Amino acid sequence: MIARLEARFERWRRPVGLALAPAAALVVWWLPLPGLAVPAHKLAALMTLAIILWVSEAIPMAATSLLVPALCIVFGVGAVPAVLAPFASSITFLFIGSFLLGLALQKHGLDRRLALRLLSLPGVTHSAFTVMAALGVLTALLSMWMSNTGTTAVMLPLALGVMQTCPELGRDLRARENLILLIAFAASVGGLATPVGTPPNLIALAALREHAGISLTFVQWMQLALPLSLLMLAWLLWLLRPPAGINLGRADDLRRRFRDQLAALGPWRRGEIHVAGALAAAIFLWVFPGMSELLGFGGNPLTGWIRRHFPEDIIGLLAGLLLLVWPTDFKRWTFTLEWHEAVKIDWGTILLFAGGLSLGAQIFQTGLARAIGEGVGALLGQPDLWTLVAVAIILSIALSEAASNTASAAIMAPMMIAVALAAGVNPIPVALACTLACSFGFLLPVSTGPNAQAYATQQVRLLTMMRQGLWLDLVGAVVIWLVVRFLAPLYGWT
């Protein structure tokens, strides 16, 4: 019955959204909104249009991200330079670079080699739990540097292969479902840990920079998000542990099978070495300056030189471009990453990200942000910081069940920063909690890309996904609040 209801919801979501979006926008357009300037009033109508179109996906989300800024210009909400400038935000280019790196990882099979190397280590094949834990940990690690959807696309075939290699694991319904869900959920949880792990993270950084004048470094993000990611991964491994009594056979035999698959890949190819080198260089440049400061030697010449010549936003782009000019075969004139391959990165998500930045900029420039902030503050009775953090988490998780994580962050991050500023509290904890919560929403296949991929394997029942996803959402909401509540004051973000 639930599957039929979900199918009916999916069938009607787009046509209803296509009809409702302009109707609701017109209602807001003609509705008296005292205290709002004319540009802010018009923007409120266009925001209504954007939110409904994003949530319903009545038209491609990237198209909405281009349509609404264009309408802002047509209806006089803002001038062309002000409306379109966010599309050239430096963080947009960090986005592009991280996508290029992820594409190269998949193209050359470095991700699969790492997975088989991990599975063939001593002790990993000791039990069904250790095998599943290894797959879950590797999924989370890869998704720190690749898109969640790309990571899931790599790891799900490996998980299905493990079930074929270990028939008893595949025959047990609960173990099979838990393994598939572990891959999908771990991809989303791992993406929390770094700014480049998932698009909502970069949306938060850009929104804080543009609307609150606050710049957080790569390491500052990880100081808060990495502990959260590790806690949620630990909860996932316990929640989705295999049933007791599954016998995988002799550990040595199973390990030998994985080693044979690894040997079949042959020695490291030149492309794999290039990708590993570019990724290692990017991670070093992202992490070294912040770690130097944490360890008390941030004033060394190397740290200063890196900060001057390699701003964080440009590192990912340079690493991706390096692969486009690093030859793998001079005679054949082939490169680690070819341009016809590079154009296949997710440009739709990039446009969605940029459109969200544009809309967020107009929210602040027209004064609509201040009005929203004051309205929410009055509704909540001038909330304190931690109440506002809780509200941001709940609203973001609820929205991300129906809309994509990126669309949810594009809507929520600017609005919650505006509410925090109007309430006179530090916007950093609010923005981070809101954005981290946007990467949750594990209830349905439509909630996240990894969820959809897991459900598409036809190995997971919808009720199982909903039950386990609900547990993850509930525990996640509490853990996000606790992590932000106890770590933000340590870093002076209160």
VEXDREN-586948 format. One line per field, with one value per residue (C-alpha): residue number from 1; residue in one letter; x, y, z. Coordinates in nm, 3 decimals. Each point is the difference from the previous one (the first is absolute). Layout:
<pts>
num: (NUM,...)
residuo: (A,...)
x: (X,...)
y: (Y,...)
z: (Z,...)
</pts>
This chain:
<pts>
num: (1,2,3,4,5,6,7,8,9,10,11,12,13,14,15,16,17,18,19,20,21,22,23,24,25,26,27,28,29,30,31,32,33,34,35,36,37,38,39,40,41,42,43,44,45,46,47,48,49,50,51,52,53,54,55,56,57,58,59,60,61,62,63,64,65,66,67,68,69,70,71,72,73,74,75,76,77,78,79,80,81,82,83,84,85,86,87,88,89,90,91,92,93,94,95,96,97,98,99,100,101,102,103,104,105,106,107,108,109,110,111,112,113,114,115,116,117,118,119,120,121,122,123,124,125,126,127,128,129,130,131,132,133,134,135,136,137,138,139,140,141,142,143,144,145,146,147,148,149,150,151,152,153,154,155,156,157,158,159,160,161,162,163,164,165,166,167,168,169,170,171,172,173,174,175,176,177,178,179,180,181,182,183,184,185,186,187,188,189,190,191,192,193,194,195,196,197,198,199,200,201,202,203,204,205,206,207,208,209,210,211,212,213,214,215,216,217,218,219,220,221,222,223,224,225,226,227,228,229,230,231,232,233,234,235,236,237,238,239,240,241,242,243,244,245,246,247,248,249,250,251,252,253,254,255,256,257,258,259,260,261,262,263,264,265,266,267,268,269,270,271,272,273,274,275,276,277,278,279,280,281,282,283,284,285,286,287,288,289,290,291,292,293,294,295,296,297,298,299,300,301,302,303,304,305,306,307,308,309,310,311,312,313,314,315,316,317,318,319,320,321,322,323,324,325,326,327,328,329,330,331,332,333,334,335,336,337,338,339,340,341,342,343,344,345,346,347,348,349,350,351,352,353,354,355,356,357,358,359,360,361,362,363,364,365,366,367,368,369,370,371,372,373,374,375,376,377,378,379,380,381,382,383,384,385,386,387,388,389,390,391,392,393,394,395,396,397,398,399,400,401,402,403,404,405,406,407,408,409,410,411,412,413,414,415,416,417,418,419,420,421,422,423,424,425,426,427,428,429,430,431,432,433,434,435,436,437,438,439,440,441,442,443,444,445,446,447,448,449,450,451,452,453,454,455,456,457,458,459,460,461,462,463,464,465,466,467,468,469,470,471,472,473,474,475,476,477,478,479,480,481,482,483,484,485,486,487,488,489,490,491,492,493,494)
residuo: (M,I,A,R,L,E,A,R,F,E,R,W,R,R,P,V,G,L,A,L,A,P,A,A,A,L,V,V,W,W,L,P,L,P,G,L,A,V,P,A,H,K,L,A,A,L,M,T,L,A,I,I,L,W,V,S,E,A,I,P,M,A,A,T,S,L,L,V,P,A,L,C,I,V,F,G,V,G,A,V,P,A,V,L,A,P,F,A,S,S,I,T,F,L,F,I,G,S,F,L,L,G,L,A,L,Q,K,H,G,L,D,R,R,L,A,L,R,L,L,S,L,P,G,V,T,H,S,A,F,T,V,M,A,A,L,G,V,L,T,A,L,L,S,M,W,M,S,N,T,G,T,T,A,V,M,L,P,L,A,L,G,V,M,Q,T,C,P,E,L,G,R,D,L,R,A,R,E,N,L,I,L,L,I,A,F,A,A,S,V,G,G,L,A,T,P,V,G,T,P,P,N,L,I,A,L,A,A,L,R,E,H,A,G,I,S,L,T,F,V,Q,W,M,Q,L,A,L,P,L,S,L,L,M,L,A,W,L,L,W,L,L,R,P,P,A,G,I,N,L,G,R,A,D,D,L,R,R,R,F,R,D,Q,L,A,A,L,G,P,W,R,R,G,E,I,H,V,A,G,A,L,A,A,A,I,F,L,W,V,F,P,G,M,S,E,L,L,G,F,G,G,N,P,L,T,G,W,I,R,R,H,F,P,E,D,I,I,G,L,L,A,G,L,L,L,L,V,W,P,T,D,F,K,R,W,T,F,T,L,E,W,H,E,A,V,K,I,D,W,G,T,I,L,L,F,A,G,G,L,S,L,G,A,Q,I,F,Q,T,G,L,A,R,A,I,G,E,G,V,G,A,L,L,G,Q,P,D,L,W,T,L,V,A,V,A,I,I,L,S,I,A,L,S,E,A,A,S,N,T,A,S,A,A,I,M,A,P,M,M,I,A,V,A,L,A,A,G,V,N,P,I,P,V,A,L,A,C,T,L,A,C,S,F,G,F,L,L,P,V,S,T,G,P,N,A,Q,A,Y,A,T,Q,Q,V,R,L,L,T,M,M,R,Q,G,L,W,L,D,L,V,G,A,V,V,I,W,L,V,V,R,F,L,A,P,L,Y,G,W,T)
x: (0.000,0.282,0.173,-0.325,-0.043,0.358,-0.048,-0.319,0.180,0.282,-0.248,-0.188,0.285,0.124,-0.330,-0.135,0.322,-0.010,-0.353,0.048,0.328,-0.124,-0.335,0.164,0.248,-0.288,-0.178,0.312,0.048,-0.348,-0.016,0.053,0.325,0.039,0.354,0.156,0.159,-0.124,0.313,-0.022,-0.371,0.067,0.286,-0.228,-0.227,0.292,0.139,-0.337,0.023,0.354,-0.070,-0.303,0.179,0.307,-0.200,-0.233,0.270,-0.274,0.277,0.371,0.141,0.283,-0.258,-0.172,0.338,0.038,-0.364,-0.046,0.312,-0.109,-0.345,0.164,0.157,-0.320,-0.213,0.253,0.096,0.369,0.238,0.174,0.347,-0.138,-0.228,0.247,0.322,-0.054,0.018,0.372,0.055,0.342,-0.164,-0.174,0.345,0.090,-0.315,0.112,0.345,-0.132,-0.233,0.293,0.201,-0.292,-0.052,0.367,-0.010,-0.281,0.144,0.328,-0.146,0.204,-0.308,-0.050,0.369,-0.019,-0.313,0.152,0.323,-0.199,-0.206,0.313,0.167,0.049,-0.295,-0.252,-0.154,-0.018,-0.381,-0.301,0.022,0.364,-0.070,-0.299,0.191,0.288,-0.236,-0.179,0.322,0.143,-0.325,0.015,0.369,-0.058,-0.302,0.212,0.163,-0.256,-0.367,-0.234,-0.174,0.328,0.130,-0.319,0.023,0.350,-0.069,-0.339,0.140,0.275,-0.261,-0.203,0.320,0.075,-0.346,0.078,0.338,-0.160,-0.328,-0.116,0.022,-0.208,-0.262,-0.086,-0.261,0.083,0.376,-0.049,-0.219,0.228,0.308,-0.164,-0.135,0.338,0.162,-0.266,-0.014,0.381,0.045,-0.220,0.153,0.358,-0.072,-0.058,0.364,0.163,-0.116,0.029,-0.181,-0.347,-0.147,-0.192,0.331,0.129,-0.334,0.039,0.355,-0.102,-0.308,0.200,0.260,-0.246,-0.270,0.180,0.355,0.137,0.254,0.060,0.304,0.009,0.134,-0.247,-0.285,0.154,0.049,-0.377,-0.120,0.253,-0.098,-0.365,0.074,0.191,-0.277,-0.267,0.212,0.040,-0.378,-0.054,0.231,-0.191,-0.348,0.067,0.212,-0.062,-0.206,0.195,0.082,0.095,0.292,0.218,0.213,0.377,0.133,0.316,-0.201,-0.210,0.303,0.165,-0.295,0.033,0.376,-0.061,-0.236,0.260,0.272,-0.225,0.020,0.372,0.269,-0.078,-0.064,0.137,-0.344,-0.059,0.335,-0.080,-0.342,0.142,0.273,-0.244,-0.240,0.283,0.135,-0.344,-0.060,0.342,-0.061,-0.348,0.097,0.362,-0.054,-0.285,0.177,0.311,-0.200,-0.164,0.341,0.145,0.238,-0.232,0.255,0.245,0.095,-0.155,-0.343,0.012,0.113,-0.283,-0.262,0.124,0.036,-0.253,-0.331,-0.223,-0.261,0.253,0.179,-0.268,-0.024,0.377,0.005,-0.276,0.166,0.330,-0.160,-0.110,0.359,0.187,0.068,-0.037,0.135,0.199,-0.007,-0.378,-0.039,-0.232,-0.037,-0.104,-0.336,-0.126,-0.218,-0.280,-0.009,0.031,-0.312,-0.201,0.033,-0.326,-0.047,-0.361,0.106,0.252,-0.272,-0.233,0.274,0.068,-0.370,-0.043,0.286,-0.160,-0.337,0.165,0.185,-0.324,-0.172,0.254,0.035,-0.376,-0.053,-0.218,0.249,-0.036,-0.380,0.004,0.241,-0.208,-0.319,0.144,0.152,-0.339,-0.169,0.250,0.018,0.362,0.152,0.342,0.277,-0.058,-0.377,0.063,0.247,-0.265,-0.261,0.246,0.076,-0.364,-0.109,0.298,-0.048,-0.373,0.063,0.274,-0.246,-0.189,0.270,0.358,0.267,0.148,-0.334,-0.079,0.329,-0.048,-0.335,0.083,0.357,-0.063,-0.330,0.141,0.302,-0.246,-0.199,0.318,0.118,-0.343,-0.001,0.345,0.171,0.308,-0.110,0.276,-0.158,-0.340,0.130,0.212,-0.274,-0.253,0.229,0.112,-0.366,-0.076,0.220,-0.236,-0.346,0.044,-0.364,-0.089,0.174,-0.066,0.172,0.358,0.182,0.162,-0.342,-0.139,0.294,-0.038,-0.372,0.066,0.200,-0.335,0.178,-0.160,-0.365,-0.148,-0.117,0.351,0.147,-0.264,0.052,0.379,-0.006,-0.232,0.239,0.288,-0.193,-0.105,0.341,0.167,-0.208,0.103,0.367,0.025,-0.142,0.232,0.313,-0.072,-0.098,0.322,0.258,-0.108,0.083,0.348,0.074,-0.152,-0.309,-0.255)
y: (0.000,0.240,-0.076,0.080,0.323,0.102,-0.079,0.209,0.284,-0.010,-0.008,0.310,0.196,0.158,0.099,0.137,0.194,0.142,0.133,0.102,0.190,0.290,0.010,0.030,0.258,0.213,-0.021,0.125,0.265,0.149,-0.065,0.316,-0.034,0.318,0.105,-0.161,0.214,-0.067,-0.199,-0.215,-0.064,-0.108,-0.221,-0.169,-0.102,-0.126,-0.190,-0.173,-0.098,-0.132,-0.200,-0.179,-0.076,-0.127,-0.220,-0.140,-0.022,0.099,0.124,-0.090,0.161,0.156,0.166,0.149,0.130,0.189,0.102,0.175,0.225,0.090,0.094,0.207,0.211,0.016,0.118,0.250,-0.180,0.056,0.117,-0.245,0.015,-0.043,-0.291,-0.193,0.067,-0.298,-0.237,0.085,-0.056,-0.146,-0.293,-0.094,-0.074,-0.208,-0.196,-0.056,-0.115,-0.250,-0.148,-0.041,-0.183,-0.232,-0.073,-0.090,-0.232,-0.195,0.006,-0.162,-0.241,0.130,-0.020,-0.371,-0.075,0.166,-0.200,-0.335,0.089,0.069,-0.319,-0.210,0.126,-0.248,-0.006,0.168,-0.334,-0.129,0.037,0.145,0.305,0.074,-0.031,0.235,0.240,0.013,0.081,0.264,0.169,0.005,0.145,0.280,0.069,0.018,0.225,0.252,0.080,-0.122,0.074,-0.216,-0.127,-0.083,-0.183,-0.205,-0.086,-0.138,-0.185,-0.162,-0.236,-0.097,-0.071,-0.210,-0.182,-0.072,-0.158,-0.226,-0.087,-0.067,-0.180,-0.026,0.377,0.040,-0.258,0.168,0.269,0.223,-0.018,0.072,0.304,0.131,-0.024,0.193,0.265,0.026,0.099,0.262,0.151,-0.006,0.194,0.279,-0.008,0.001,0.302,0.209,-0.012,0.233,0.313,-0.179,-0.313,0.112,0.314,0.125,0.045,0.243,0.181,0.068,0.129,0.226,0.128,0.083,0.179,0.196,0.083,0.010,0.091,-0.314,-0.228,-0.349,-0.200,-0.361,-0.113,0.213,-0.177,-0.339,0.088,-0.011,-0.224,-0.283,-0.097,0.008,-0.220,-0.252,-0.016,-0.057,-0.263,-0.186,0.014,-0.126,-0.298,-0.096,0.067,-0.198,-0.278,-0.344,-0.256,-0.234,-0.344,0.079,-0.222,0.128,-0.312,0.000,0.355,-0.093,-0.129,0.315,0.223,-0.197,0.071,0.374,-0.020,-0.182,0.276,0.258,-0.188,-0.007,0.379,-0.031,0.246,0.366,0.173,0.340,0.161,-0.135,0.137,0.342,0.013,-0.112,0.266,0.281,-0.096,-0.030,0.342,0.159,-0.154,0.119,0.357,0.006,-0.143,0.104,0.372,-0.067,-0.290,0.215,0.258,-0.264,-0.145,0.342,0.061,0.187,0.279,-0.214,0.127,-0.296,0.061,0.368,-0.082,-0.252,0.245,0.275,-0.207,-0.282,0.129,-0.290,0.072,-0.036,-0.315,-0.243,0.170,-0.017,-0.368,-0.074,0.204,-0.175,-0.327,0.158,0.091,-0.297,-0.246,-0.374,-0.078,0.257,-0.204,-0.032,0.350,-0.121,0.162,-0.110,0.166,0.092,0.304,-0.207,-0.184,0.312,0.156,-0.288,0.130,0.100,0.347,-0.003,-0.010,0.278,0.220,-0.085,0.104,0.327,0.080,-0.050,0.243,0.255,-0.029,0.021,0.316,0.165,-0.100,0.209,0.286,0.066,-0.010,-0.311,-0.185,0.254,-0.019,-0.382,0.004,0.246,-0.195,-0.331,0.167,0.144,-0.337,-0.183,0.275,0.109,-0.350,-0.066,-0.149,-0.366,0.017,0.150,-0.280,-0.259,0.171,0.013,-0.372,-0.108,0.217,-0.104,-0.374,0.031,0.192,-0.237,-0.292,0.157,0.200,-0.079,0.076,0.272,0.170,-0.022,0.169,0.267,0.085,-0.038,0.131,0.365,0.010,-0.137,0.232,0.288,-0.122,-0.034,0.351,0.146,-0.181,0.139,-0.339,-0.143,-0.137,-0.263,-0.270,0.061,-0.019,-0.309,-0.187,0.088,-0.111,-0.323,-0.084,0.056,-0.302,-0.213,-0.099,-0.375,-0.104,-0.050,-0.087,0.357,0.150,-0.041,-0.123,-0.291,-0.106,-0.009,-0.210,-0.244,-0.042,-0.048,-0.318,-0.162,-0.153,0.230,0.015,0.349,-0.064,-0.102,0.318,0.210,-0.170,0.022,0.346,0.130,-0.125,0.170,0.327,0.004,-0.087,0.230,0.300,-0.054,-0.064,0.310,0.216,-0.153,0.028,0.363,0.082,-0.134,0.069,0.343,0.174,-0.160,0.177,0.333,-0.038,0.124)
z: (0.000,0.089,-0.330,-0.187,0.193,-0.076,-0.369,-0.003,0.177,-0.256,-0.288,0.120,0.158,-0.323,-0.165,0.329,0.054,-0.351,0.057,0.364,-0.039,-0.219,0.181,0.342,-0.134,-0.131,0.335,0.180,-0.271,0.059,0.373,0.209,0.193,0.208,0.080,-0.306,-0.269,-0.354,-0.107,0.316,-0.060,-0.359,0.118,0.254,-0.288,-0.207,0.301,0.034,-0.365,0.044,0.316,-0.145,-0.327,0.187,0.236,-0.267,-0.271,-0.245,-0.227,0.031,0.314,-0.199,-0.226,0.306,0.117,-0.328,-0.037,0.335,-0.026,-0.354,0.131,0.274,-0.275,-0.210,0.292,0.132,0.321,-0.074,-0.270,-0.233,0.164,0.352,-0.093,-0.216,0.193,0.240,-0.298,-0.011,0.372,0.076,0.180,-0.326,-0.145,0.305,-0.079,-0.359,0.108,0.254,-0.262,-0.241,0.266,0.077,-0.369,-0.043,0.302,-0.162,-0.352,0.098,0.254,0.292,0.222,-0.081,0.058,0.343,0.086,-0.095,0.180,0.316,-0.028,-0.046,0.318,0.287,0.238,-0.231,-0.107,0.357,0.016,-0.179,0.226,-0.084,-0.374,0.023,0.225,-0.248,-0.286,0.207,0.114,-0.352,-0.138,0.257,-0.074,-0.377,0.038,0.192,-0.338,-0.258,-0.048,0.208,-0.310,-0.173,0.305,0.024,-0.370,0.063,0.323,-0.069,-0.268,0.245,0.267,-0.242,-0.097,0.366,0.035,-0.297,0.148,0.339,-0.086,0.360,0.035,-0.314,0.099,0.331,-0.080,0.296,-0.062,-0.371,0.064,0.272,-0.221,-0.286,0.237,0.174,-0.330,-0.077,0.349,0.050,-0.325,0.135,0.349,-0.131,-0.218,0.312,0.105,-0.257,-0.183,-0.335,0.117,-0.103,-0.164,0.309,0.184,-0.262,-0.002,0.373,-0.039,-0.288,0.183,0.313,-0.207,-0.214,0.253,0.336,-0.105,0.169,-0.169,0.140,-0.110,-0.111,0.338,0.196,-0.175,0.076,0.367,0.043,-0.284,0.025,0.360,-0.107,-0.300,0.214,0.261,-0.264,-0.174,0.330,0.053,-0.355,0.051,0.314,-0.145,-0.319,0.149,-0.153,0.192,0.224,-0.130,-0.359,-0.092,-0.282,-0.011,0.038,0.034,-0.191,-0.297,-0.012,0.028,-0.281,-0.228,0.058,-0.055,-0.330,-0.112,0.099,-0.188,-0.308,-0.010,-0.069,0.111,0.060,-0.331,-0.081,0.018,0.350,0.116,-0.146,0.166,0.335,-0.025,-0.088,0.279,0.256,-0.100,0.030,0.344,0.119,-0.119,0.151,0.336,0.071,0.080,0.241,0.168,0.039,0.189,0.219,0.090,0.081,-0.291,-0.236,-0.042,-0.196,-0.350,-0.183,0.152,-0.095,-0.353,-0.050,0.128,-0.234,-0.316,0.048,0.141,0.098,-0.266,-0.283,0.121,-0.117,-0.339,-0.049,0.095,-0.249,-0.276,0.068,-0.105,-0.329,-0.091,0.154,-0.286,0.046,-0.347,-0.201,-0.319,-0.002,0.148,0.276,0.340,0.346,-0.056,-0.346,-0.061,-0.154,0.333,0.213,-0.152,0.150,0.357,0.170,-0.147,0.116,0.365,-0.064,-0.151,0.288,0.242,-0.185,-0.033,0.373,0.065,-0.232,0.170,0.342,-0.098,-0.112,0.325,0.189,-0.247,-0.022,0.377,-0.017,0.221,0.278,-0.022,0.012,0.292,0.198,-0.077,0.115,0.304,0.096,-0.059,0.221,0.259,-0.054,0.020,0.145,-0.214,0.088,-0.048,-0.342,-0.078,0.091,-0.219,-0.292,0.033,0.013,-0.295,-0.213,0.053,-0.071,-0.324,-0.115,0.012,-0.290,-0.180,-0.096,0.258,-0.221,-0.058,0.373,0.088,-0.268,0.159,0.369,0.040,-0.103,0.188,0.326,-0.019,-0.037,0.300,0.209,-0.089,0.078,0.335,0.079,0.035,-0.169,-0.341,-0.022,0.224,-0.157,-0.357,0.065,0.185,-0.269,-0.282,0.166,0.061,-0.370,-0.076,0.208,-0.109,-0.045,0.013,-0.368,-0.328,-0.121,0.306,-0.126,-0.310,0.190,0.134,-0.353,-0.119,0.289,-0.065,-0.372,0.076,0.096,0.299,0.260,0.102,0.033,0.356,0.102,-0.148,0.176,0.337,-0.005,-0.158,0.273,0.269,-0.178,-0.031,0.366,0.139,-0.252,0.110,0.362,-0.083,-0.223,0.280,0.263,-0.218,-0.091,0.360,0.150,-0.273,-0.127,0.332,-0.003,-0.330,0.106,-0.222,0.252)
</pts>
